[in-house]
């Protein structure tokens, strides 16, 4: 099987998997009472309606942030363990970002870390502050 066909089949399989997970998340929230959703949202540091919106967007909607951090030489898991509030905040911003196509394009070309992300990324300020504090230590 050619690489193109294999890549296309992988892309379709990944989409189906993401869709199934997204549907599962939405259904899970619909089976929760309002108090339980509010409690879950509070645990995550957000409002109930924000949690519902995020669940509707499905999984992996903040993958670009993970990839951008890696391109910038930052381990996303380490950042999440050191500063979980900052990581959650940046993930929420990434999820709602309107520049996903530009980001994806730059990440695929390998140019995102060349500071072009600062032109459109709503997390650019947070990332710059992260790097400034990191180098001041």
Helices and strands as residue ranges (DSSP letters): H 3-30, H 34-44, H 48-57, H 63-71, H 76-82, H 84-95, H 100-109, G 116-119, H 124-136
